[in-house]
Amino acid sequence: MSTRQYDAWLVDLDGTLYDARWVKLAMACELAVGGWGAVATLRRFRHAHEALRGQLADDELGPFGMQLALTARELGVDSAVVEARVTTWMIRRPGKWIRMFRRRALFQEIAAFRAAGGRTALVSDYPATEKLGALGHRDLFDVVVASGEPGGPRRLKPAPDGLLAAAELLGVAAPRCLVLGDRDVDQAAAHAASMAFRLVR
């Protein structure tokens, strides 16, 4: 048995690895200057995200694909248009800001945990690999389980699917996992997975 309290940390991305308040403010300014036409799409997309929480996704589309399809249907546009706007304004353009406002102390903790032999996974309800690259810390995570990416969960948090998949990939039993997140849905997902939870603010 390991002498550590937990063998694995399963970490949320948005709002956990960076301070979302400042990133949202910076992106609001960018949208006001050059992305006003995308605002309605992004609002609908976020609304679709909340509407799909916990629902079992279609096998082919997954939760992210279902969000795109639902948003496109509500706006009367092609899903490729929605995906392009979401990718630009929610994934790529925030990259410089999330790096600027990353939680440096938390990254140091994660690095120390790994140095002591701990395993780590990033578990996100949104595509995460590109953002993780922007943060400059892809090497701190053994696996990435993210909606919209291969192997992503079929249900969004508070369903425990993503956390359980990450634990299985790491080869760590659920009670030996600690979930780090910034929202109630992260905590609810952790409890549903029989995992401990740590709130990050």
Contacts in CASP RR format, 6 or more apart in sequence:
PFRMAT RR
TARGET T0000
AUTHOR 0000-0000-0000
METHOD contacts of the structure
MODEL  1
MSTRQYDAWLVDLDGTLYDARWVKLAMACELAVGGWGAVATLRRFRHAHE
ALRGQLADDELGPFGMQLALTARELGVDSAVVEARVTTWMIRRPGKWIRM
FRRRALFQEIAAFRAAGGRTALVSDYPATEKLGALGHRDLFDVVVASGEP
GGPRRLKPAPDGLLAAAELLGVAAPRCLVLGDRDVDQAAAHAASMAFRLV
R
2 176 0 8 1.000
4 113 0 8 1.000
4 116 0 8 1.000
4 117 0 8 1.000
4 118 0 8 1.000
5 178 0 8 1.000
6 118 0 8 1.000
6 176 0 8 1.000
6 177 0 8 1.000
6 178 0 8 1.000
6 196 0 8 1.000
7 118 0 8 1.000
7 119 0 8 1.000
7 172 0 8 1.000
7 173 0 8 1.000
7 176 0 8 1.000
7 177 0 8 1.000
8 118 0 8 1.000
8 119 0 8 1.000
8 120 0 8 1.000
8 121 0 8 1.000
8 166 0 8 1.000
8 167 0 8 1.000
8 170 0 8 1.000
8 172 0 8 1.000
8 176 0 8 1.000
8 177 0 8 1.000
8 178 0 8 1.000
9 110 0 8 1.000
9 113 0 8 1.000
9 118 0 8 1.000
9 119 0 8 1.000
9 120 0 8 1.000
9 121 0 8 1.000
9 177 0 8 1.000
9 178 0 8 1.000
9 179 0 8 1.000
9 180 0 8 1.000
10 120 0 8 1.000
10 121 0 8 1.000
10 123 0 8 1.000
10 163 0 8 1.000
10 166 0 8 1.000
10 167 0 8 1.000
10 177 0 8 1.000
10 178 0 8 1.000
10 179 0 8 1.000
10 180 0 8 1.000
10 195 0 8 1.000
11 17 0 8 1.000
11 110 0 8 1.000
11 120 0 8 1.000
11 121 0 8 1.000
11 122 0 8 1.000
11 123 0 8 1.000
11 141 0 8 1.000
11 179 0 8 1.000
11 180 0 8 1.000
11 181 0 8 1.000
12 122 0 8 1.000
12 123 0 8 1.000
12 124 0 8 1.000
12 179 0 8 1.000
12 180 0 8 1.000
12 181 0 8 1.000
12 182 0 8 1.000
12 183 0 8 1.000
12 186 0 8 1.000
12 200 0 8 1.000
13 122 0 8 1.000
13 124 0 8 1.000
13 126 0 8 1.000
13 128 0 8 1.000
13 131 0 8 1.000
13 132 0 8 1.000
13 146 0 8 1.000
14 20 0 8 1.000
14 124 0 8 1.000
14 126 0 8 1.000
14 131 0 8 1.000
15 181 0 8 1.000
15 182 0 8 1.000
15 183 0 8 1.000
15 200 0 8 1.000
16 103 0 8 1.000
16 106 0 8 1.000
16 180 0 8 1.000
16 181 0 8 1.000
16 182 0 8 1.000
16 186 0 8 1.000
16 200 0 8 1.000
17 98 0 8 1.000
17 102 0 8 1.000
17 103 0 8 1.000
17 106 0 8 1.000
17 107 0 8 1.000
17 135 0 8 1.000
17 137 0 8 1.000
18 98 0 8 1.000
18 99 0 8 1.000
18 101 0 8 1.000
18 102 0 8 1.000
18 103 0 8 1.000
18 135 0 8 1.000
19 101 0 8 1.000
19 103 0 8 1.000
20 182 0 8 1.000
22 97 0 8 1.000
22 100 0 8 1.000
22 101 0 8 1.000
23 94 0 8 1.000
23 97 0 8 1.000
23 98 0 8 1.000
23 101 0 8 1.000
26 94 0 8 1.000
26 97 0 8 1.000
27 89 0 8 1.000
27 93 0 8 1.000
27 94 0 8 1.000
27 97 0 8 1.000
30 89 0 8 1.000
30 93 0 8 1.000
31 38 0 8 1.000
31 39 0 8 1.000
31 42 0 8 1.000
31 89 0 8 1.000
35 89 0 8 1.000
38 85 0 8 1.000
38 88 0 8 1.000
38 89 0 8 1.000
40 75 0 8 1.000
41 71 0 8 1.000
41 75 0 8 1.000
41 77 0 8 1.000
41 81 0 8 1.000
41 82 0 8 1.000
41 85 0 8 1.000
41 86 0 8 1.000
42 85 0 8 1.000
42 86 0 8 1.000
42 89 0 8 1.000
42 90 0 8 1.000
44 71 0 8 1.000
44 74 0 8 1.000
44 75 0 8 1.000
45 67 0 8 1.000
45 68 0 8 1.000
45 71 0 8 1.000
45 82 0 8 1.000
45 86 0 8 1.000
45 90 0 8 1.000
48 66 0 8 1.000
48 67 0 8 1.000
48 70 0 8 1.000
48 71 0 8 1.000
48 74 0 8 1.000
49 67 0 8 1.000
49 125 0 8 1.000
49 156 0 8 1.000
51 70 0 8 1.000
52 63 0 8 1.000
52 66 0 8 1.000
52 67 0 8 1.000
52 70 0 8 1.000
52 156 0 8 1.000
53 156 0 8 1.000
53 157 0 8 1.000
53 158 0 8 1.000
53 159 0 8 1.000
53 185 0 8 1.000
54 155 0 8 1.000
54 156 0 8 1.000
54 157 0 8 1.000
54 158 0 8 1.000
54 159 0 8 1.000
55 63 0 8 1.000
55 155 0 8 1.000
55 156 0 8 1.000
56 154 0 8 1.000
56 155 0 8 1.000
57 63 0 8 1.000
57 65 0 8 1.000
57 66 0 8 1.000
57 154 0 8 1.000
57 155 0 8 1.000
58 66 0 8 1.000
59 154 0 8 1.000
61 68 0 8 1.000
61 69 0 8 1.000
62 147 0 8 1.000
62 148 0 8 1.000
62 152 0 8 1.000
62 154 0 8 1.000
63 125 0 8 1.000
63 147 0 8 1.000
63 148 0 8 1.000
63 153 0 8 1.000
63 154 0 8 1.000
63 155 0 8 1.000
63 156 0 8 1.000
64 126 0 8 1.000
64 127 0 8 1.000
64 147 0 8 1.000
64 148 0 8 1.000
65 79 0 8 1.000
65 148 0 8 1.000
68 79 0 8 1.000
68 82 0 8 1.000
68 83 0 8 1.000
68 86 0 8 1.000
69 79 0 8 1.000
71 79 0 8 1.000
71 82 0 8 1.000
72 78 0 8 1.000
72 79 0 8 1.000
72 81 0 8 1.000
72 82 0 8 1.000
75 82 0 8 1.000
90 126 0 8 1.000
91 126 0 8 1.000
91 127 0 8 1.000
91 130 0 8 1.000
91 131 0 8 1.000
92 130 0 8 1.000
94 131 0 8 1.000
94 134 0 8 1.000
95 131 0 8 1.000
95 134 0 8 1.000
95 135 0 8 1.000
96 134 0 8 1.000
98 131 0 8 1.000
98 134 0 8 1.000
98 135 0 8 1.000
99 134 0 8 1.000
99 135 0 8 1.000
99 136 0 8 1.000
102 135 0 8 1.000
102 137 0 8 1.000
103 200 0 8 1.000
106 180 0 8 1.000
106 200 0 8 1.000
107 135 0 8 1.000
107 137 0 8 1.000
107 140 0 8 1.000
110 120 0 8 1.000
110 137 0 8 1.000
110 140 0 8 1.000
111 140 0 8 1.000
113 120 0 8 1.000
114 120 0 8 1.000
114 140 0 8 1.000
119 142 0 8 1.000
119 170 0 8 1.000
119 171 0 8 1.000
119 172 0 8 1.000
120 140 0 8 1.000
120 141 0 8 1.000
120 142 0 8 1.000
121 141 0 8 1.000
121 142 0 8 1.000
121 143 0 8 1.000
121 144 0 8 1.000
121 145 0 8 1.000
121 166 0 8 1.000
121 167 0 8 1.000
121 169 0 8 1.000
121 170 0 8 1.000
122 128 0 8 1.000
122 132 0 8 1.000
122 141 0 8 1.000
122 143 0 8 1.000
122 144 0 8 1.000
122 145 0 8 1.000
122 146 0 8 1.000
123 145 0 8 1.000
123 146 0 8 1.000
123 162 0 8 1.000
123 163 0 8 1.000
123 166 0 8 1.000
123 179 0 8 1.000
124 144 0 8 1.000
124 145 0 8 1.000
124 146 0 8 1.000
124 147 0 8 1.000
125 146 0 8 1.000
125 147 0 8 1.000
125 153 0 8 1.000
125 156 0 8 1.000
125 157 0 8 1.000
126 146 0 8 1.000
126 147 0 8 1.000
126 148 0 8 1.000
127 146 0 8 1.000
127 147 0 8 1.000
127 148 0 8 1.000
127 149 0 8 1.000
128 144 0 8 1.000
128 146 0 8 1.000
128 149 0 8 1.000
129 138 0 8 1.000
129 144 0 8 1.000
129 146 0 8 1.000
129 149 0 8 1.000
132 138 0 8 1.000
132 141 0 8 1.000
132 144 0 8 1.000
142 169 0 8 1.000
142 170 0 8 1.000
143 166 0 8 1.000
143 169 0 8 1.000
143 170 0 8 1.000
145 151 0 8 1.000
145 152 0 8 1.000
145 153 0 8 1.000
145 162 0 8 1.000
145 165 0 8 1.000
145 166 0 8 1.000
145 169 0 8 1.000
146 152 0 8 1.000
147 153 0 8 1.000
147 156 0 8 1.000
151 165 0 8 1.000
152 162 0 8 1.000
152 165 0 8 1.000
153 159 0 8 1.000
153 161 0 8 1.000
153 162 0 8 1.000
153 165 0 8 1.000
154 161 0 8 1.000
155 161 0 8 1.000
157 185 0 8 1.000
157 186 0 8 1.000
157 188 0 8 1.000
157 189 0 8 1.000
158 185 0 8 1.000
158 188 0 8 1.000
158 189 0 8 1.000
158 192 0 8 1.000
159 189 0 8 1.000
159 192 0 8 1.000
160 189 0 8 1.000
160 190 0 8 1.000
160 192 0 8 1.000
160 193 0 8 1.000
160 195 0 8 1.000
162 189 0 8 1.000
163 174 0 8 1.000
163 177 0 8 1.000
163 179 0 8 1.000
163 189 0 8 1.000
163 190 0 8 1.000
163 193 0 8 1.000
163 195 0 8 1.000
164 174 0 8 1.000
164 193 0 8 1.000
166 177 0 8 1.000
167 173 0 8 1.000
167 174 0 8 1.000
167 177 0 8 1.000
167 193 0 8 1.000
167 195 0 8 1.000
174 193 0 8 1.000
174 194 0 8 1.000
174 195 0 8 1.000
175 194 0 8 1.000
175 195 0 8 1.000
175 196 0 8 1.000
177 193 0 8 1.000
177 195 0 8 1.000
177 196 0 8 1.000
178 195 0 8 1.000
178 196 0 8 1.000
178 197 0 8 1.000
178 198 0 8 1.000
179 186 0 8 1.000
179 187 0 8 1.000
179 189 0 8 1.000
179 190 0 8 1.000
179 193 0 8 1.000
179 195 0 8 1.000
179 196 0 8 1.000
179 197 0 8 1.000
179 198 0 8 1.000
180 186 0 8 1.000
180 197 0 8 1.000
180 198 0 8 1.000
180 200 0 8 1.000
181 187 0 8 1.000
181 197 0 8 1.000
181 198 0 8 1.000
181 199 0 8 1.000
181 200 0 8 1.000
182 199 0 8 1.000
182 200 0 8 1.000
182 201 0 8 1.000
186 197 0 8 1.000
187 197 0 8 1.000
187 199 0 8 1.000
190 196 0 8 1.000
190 197 0 8 1.000
191 197 0 8 1.000
END
